[in-house]
Amino acid sequence: VQLVESGGGVAQAGGSVRLSCTGSGFDFEDVNSVAWFRRAPGKAREGIAAINFPEGGRRYYADIVKGRFTISADDAKDAVYLDASTLRPDDSAVYFCAVSFSVSIAVGRQEMLRPGSYGHWGQGIQLTVSS
């Protein structure tokens, strides 16, 4: 299983960016959950968005990004996206995508955004938001 993030770099505050995560070495149809996490300097890794396919593609968001970030998935391309808008300097972080093959039904936001819920991770990509 390999996950590769792309689309990071430097963005302006108030602007938008799309982060992409493409997978290989597995069948995307076997994935039950996908998520984006981030880690800012000096802070712990935090879950920001997730999709749970056993729940019909229900989406979960951390309060800090709700209404500004959108997670989506494209089965045909074996890809997961994070559309981030109204960016702020405190959105600067290394962003990671992650997938889980474990069946999870109605587990709730806390579990969906918990790093331990995911067994496969990308290497991460830096996003820096300048003011």
C-alpha positions as protocol buffer text, in pm:
chain_id: "A"
residue {
  index: 1
  type: VAL
  ca { x: 0 y: 0 z: 0 }
}
residue {
  index: 2
  type: GLN
  ca { x: 141 y: 334 z: -101 }
}
residue {
  index: 3
  type: LEU
  ca { x: -13 y: 678 z: -62 }
}
residue {
  index: 4
  type: VAL
  ca { x: 140 y: 990 z: -212 }
}
residue {
  index: 5
  type: GLU
  ca { x: 26 y: 1344 z: -137 }
}
residue {
  index: 6
  type: SER
  ca { x: 63 y: 1635 z: -377 }
}
residue {
  index: 7
  type: GLY
  ca { x: -53 y: 1992 z: -420 }
}
residue {
  index: 8
  type: GLY
  ca { x: 119 y: 2153 z: -124 }
}
residue {
  index: 9
  type: GLY
  ca { x: 350 y: 2452 z: -128 }
}
residue {
  index: 10
  type: VAL
  ca { x: 288 y: 2815 z: -42 }
}
residue {
  index: 11
  type: ALA
  ca { x: -57 y: 2975 z: -51 }
}
residue {
  index: 12
  type: GLN
  ca { x: -185 y: 3318 z: 41 }
}
residue {
  index: 13
  type: ALA
  ca { x: -407 y: 3375 z: 340 }
}
residue {
  index: 14
  type: GLY
  ca { x: -766 y: 3386 z: 224 }
}
residue {
  index: 15
  type: GLY
  ca { x: -684 y: 3175 z: -78 }
}
residue {
  index: 16
  type: SER
  ca { x: -755 y: 2815 z: -173 }
}
residue {
  index: 17
  type: VAL
  ca { x: -558 y: 2504 z: -250 }
}
residue {
  index: 18
  type: ARG
  ca { x: -633 y: 2145 z: -344 }
}
residue {
  index: 19
  type: LEU
  ca { x: -433 y: 1866 z: -189 }
}
residue {
  index: 20
  type: SER
  ca { x: -442 y: 1530 z: -362 }
}
residue {
  index: 21
  type: CYS
  ca { x: -360 y: 1182 z: -241 }
}
residue {
  index: 22
  type: THR
  ca { x: -320 y: 898 z: -486 }
}
residue {
  index: 23
  type: GLY
  ca { x: -297 y: 536 z: -386 }
}
residue {
  index: 24
  type: SER
  ca { x: -136 y: 227 z: -533 }
}
residue {
  index: 25
  type: GLY
  ca { x: -80 y: -131 z: -435 }
}
residue {
  index: 26
  type: PHE
  ca { x: -438 y: -188 z: -330 }
}
residue {
  index: 27
  type: ASP
  ca { x: -792 y: -187 z: -463 }
}
residue {
  index: 28
  type: PHE
  ca { x: -961 y: 138 z: -371 }
}
residue {
  index: 29
  type: GLU
  ca { x: -1292 y: -48 z: -348 }
}
residue {
  index: 30
  type: ASP
  ca { x: -1153 y: -229 z: -42 }
}
residue {
  index: 31
  type: VAL
  ca { x: -1100 y: 99 z: 143 }
}
residue {
  index: 32
  type: ASN
  ca { x: -1352 y: 170 z: 415 }
}
residue {
  index: 33
  type: SER
  ca { x: -1235 y: 509 z: 536 }
}
residue {
  index: 34
  type: VAL
  ca { x: -1007 y: 784 z: 412 }
}
residue {
  index: 35
  type: ALA
  ca { x: -890 y: 1085 z: 602 }
}
residue {
  index: 36
  type: TRP
  ca { x: -665 y: 1387 z: 606 }
}
residue {
  index: 37
  type: PHE
  ca { x: -452 y: 1478 z: 905 }
}
residue {
  index: 38
  type: ARG
  ca { x: -206 y: 1757 z: 966 }
}
residue {
  index: 39
  type: ARG
  ca { x: 79 y: 1833 z: 1201 }
}
residue {
  index: 40
  type: ALA
  ca { x: 189 y: 2186 z: 1271 }
}
residue {
  index: 41
  type: PRO
  ca { x: 530 y: 2259 z: 1424 }
}
residue {
  index: 42
  type: GLY
  ca { x: 531 y: 2177 z: 1792 }
}
residue {
  index: 43
  type: LYS
  ca { x: 183 y: 2028 z: 1781 }
}
residue {
  index: 44
  type: ALA
  ca { x: 41 y: 1680 z: 1770 }
}
residue {
  index: 45
  type: ARG
  ca { x: -102 y: 1527 z: 1456 }
}
residue {
  index: 46
  type: GLU
  ca { x: -469 y: 1618 z: 1428 }
}
residue {
  index: 47
  type: GLY
  ca { x: -745 y: 1475 z: 1219 }
}
residue {
  index: 48
  type: ILE
  ca { x: -925 y: 1733 z: 1007 }
}
residue {
  index: 49
  type: ALA
  ca { x: -1147 y: 1547 z: 759 }
}
residue {
  index: 50
  type: ALA
  ca { x: -1261 y: 1194 z: 687 }
}
residue {
  index: 51
  type: ILE
  ca { x: -1501 y: 993 z: 472 }
}
residue {
  index: 52
  type: ASN
  ca { x: -1656 y: 673 z: 600 }
}
residue {
  index: 53
  type: PHE
  ca { x: -1778 y: 463 z: 309 }
}
residue {
  index: 54
  type: PRO
  ca { x: -1976 y: 205 z: 517 }
}
residue {
  index: 55
  type: GLU
  ca { x: -2187 y: 499 z: 628 }
}
residue {
  index: 56
  type: GLY
  ca { x: -2270 y: 591 z: 270 }
}
residue {
  index: 57
  type: GLY
  ca { x: -1977 y: 826 z: 234 }
}
residue {
  index: 58
  type: ARG
  ca { x: -2054 y: 1028 z: 544 }
}
residue {
  index: 59
  type: ARG
  ca { x: -1805 y: 1307 z: 595 }
}
residue {
  index: 60
  type: TYR
  ca { x: -1654 y: 1419 z: 921 }
}
residue {
  index: 61
  type: TYR
  ca { x: -1472 y: 1744 z: 988 }
}
residue {
  index: 62
  type: ALA
  ca { x: -1282 y: 1898 z: 1273 }
}
residue {
  index: 63
  type: ASP
  ca { x: -1445 y: 2217 z: 1395 }
}
residue {
  index: 64
  type: ILE
  ca { x: -1138 y: 2419 z: 1304 }
}
residue {
  index: 65
  type: VAL
  ca { x: -1182 y: 2345 z: 931 }
}
residue {
  index: 66
  type: LYS
  ca { x: -1557 y: 2291 z: 904 }
}
residue {
  index: 67
  type: GLY
  ca { x: -1705 y: 2512 z: 636 }
}
residue {
  index: 68
  type: ARG
  ca { x: -1362 y: 2587 z: 489 }
}
residue {
  index: 69
  type: PHE
  ca { x: -1228 y: 2245 z: 390 }
}
residue {
  index: 70
  type: THR
  ca { x: -1394 y: 1973 z: 183 }
}
residue {
  index: 71
  type: ILE
  ca { x: -1283 y: 1611 z: 153 }
}
residue {
  index: 72
  type: SER
  ca { x: -1377 y: 1406 z: -151 }
}
residue {
  index: 73
  type: ALA
  ca { x: -1279 y: 1080 z: -314 }
}
residue {
  index: 74
  type: ASP
  ca { x: -1259 y: 958 z: -672 }
}
residue {
  index: 75
  type: ASP
  ca { x: -1275 y: 580 z: -698 }
}
residue {
  index: 76
  type: ALA
  ca { x: -1190 y: 582 z: -1067 }
}
residue {
  index: 77
  type: LYS
  ca { x: -865 y: 763 z: -1000 }
}
residue {
  index: 78
  type: ASP
  ca { x: -789 y: 595 z: -666 }
}
residue {
  index: 79
  type: ALA
  ca { x: -756 y: 943 z: -524 }
}
residue {
  index: 80
  type: VAL
  ca { x: -863 y: 1147 z: -226 }
}
residue {
  index: 81
  type: TYR
  ca { x: -876 y: 1525 z: -228 }
}
residue {
  index: 82
  type: LEU
  ca { x: -881 y: 1801 z: 27 }
}
residue {
  index: 83
  type: ASP
  ca { x: -1009 y: 2134 z: -100 }
}
residue {
  index: 84
  type: ALA
  ca { x: -901 y: 2399 z: 147 }
}
residue {
  index: 85
  type: SER
  ca { x: -1038 y: 2751 z: 118 }
}
residue {
  index: 86
  type: THR
  ca { x: -1031 y: 3070 z: 323 }
}
residue {
  index: 87
  type: LEU
  ca { x: -685 y: 2967 z: 428 }
}
residue {
  index: 88
  type: ARG
  ca { x: -526 y: 3109 z: 742 }
}
residue {
  index: 89
  type: PRO
  ca { x: -164 y: 3116 z: 853 }
}
residue {
  index: 90
  type: ASP
  ca { x: -246 y: 2866 z: 1127 }
}
residue {
  index: 91
  type: ASP
  ca { x: -342 y: 2616 z: 855 }
}
residue {
  index: 92
  type: SER
  ca { x: 29 y: 2585 z: 782 }
}
residue {
  index: 93
  type: ALA
  ca { x: 131 y: 2227 z: 853 }
}
residue {
  index: 94
  type: VAL
  ca { x: 242 y: 1901 z: 702 }
}
residue {
  index: 95
  type: TYR
  ca { x: -68 y: 1732 z: 565 }
}
residue {
  index: 96
  type: PHE
  ca { x: -107 y: 1354 z: 555 }
}
residue {
  index: 97
  type: CYS
  ca { x: -363 y: 1130 z: 395 }
}
residue {
  index: 98
  type: ALA
  ca { x: -452 y: 796 z: 546 }
}
residue {
  index: 99
  type: VAL
  ca { x: -674 y: 499 z: 467 }
}
residue {
  index: 100
  type: SER
  ca { x: -831 y: 220 z: 665 }
}
residue {
  index: 101
  type: PHE
  ca { x: -950 y: -118 z: 540 }
}
residue {
  index: 102
  type: SER
  ca { x: -1135 y: -196 z: 861 }
}
residue {
  index: 103
  type: VAL
  ca { x: -1512 y: -185 z: 861 }
}
residue {
  index: 104
  type: SER
  ca { x: -1636 y: 105 z: 1067 }
}
residue {
  index: 105
  type: ILE
  ca { x: -2003 y: 183 z: 1098 }
}
residue {
  index: 106
  type: ALA
  ca { x: -2141 y: 478 z: 1293 }
}
residue {
  index: 107
  type: VAL
  ca { x: -1828 y: 518 z: 1501 }
}
residue {
  index: 108
  type: GLY
  ca { x: -1852 y: 893 z: 1540 }
}
residue {
  index: 109
  type: ARG
  ca { x: -1631 y: 1188 z: 1461 }
}
residue {
  index: 110
  type: GLN
  ca { x: -1379 y: 1134 z: 1737 }
}
residue {
  index: 111
  type: GLU
  ca { x: -1298 y: 786 z: 1612 }
}
residue {
  index: 112
  type: MET
  ca { x: -1300 y: 889 z: 1248 }
}
residue {
  index: 113
  type: LEU
  ca { x: -1046 y: 1165 z: 1316 }
}
residue {
  index: 114
  type: ARG
  ca { x: -823 y: 962 z: 1545 }
}
residue {
  index: 115
  type: PRO
  ca { x: -482 y: 874 z: 1397 }
}
residue {
  index: 116
  type: GLY
  ca { x: -496 y: 525 z: 1547 }
}
residue {
  index: 117
  type: SER
  ca { x: -801 y: 444 z: 1334 }
}
residue {
  index: 118
  type: TYR
  ca { x: -587 y: 433 z: 1021 }
}
residue {
  index: 119
  type: GLY
  ca { x: -324 y: 180 z: 929 }
}
residue {
  index: 120
  type: HIS
  ca { x: -176 y: 327 z: 615 }
}
residue {
  index: 121
  type: TRP
  ca { x: -27 y: 669 z: 570 }
}
residue {
  index: 122
  type: GLY
  ca { x: 133 y: 891 z: 312 }
}
residue {
  index: 123
  type: GLN
  ca { x: 464 y: 1064 z: 375 }
}
residue {
  index: 124
  type: GLY
  ca { x: 301 y: 1403 z: 409 }
}
residue {
  index: 125
  type: ILE
  ca { x: 327 y: 1729 z: 220 }
}
residue {
  index: 126
  type: GLN
  ca { x: 400 y: 2078 z: 346 }
}
residue {
  index: 127
  type: LEU
  ca { x: 145 y: 2355 z: 308 }
}
residue {
  index: 128
  type: THR
  ca { x: 251 y: 2702 z: 414 }
}
residue {
  index: 129
  type: VAL
  ca { x: -2 y: 2984 z: 430 }
}
residue {
  index: 130
  type: SER
  ca { x: 152 y: 3329 z: 418 }
}
residue {
  index: 131
  type: SER
  ca { x: -21 y: 3634 z: 560 }
}
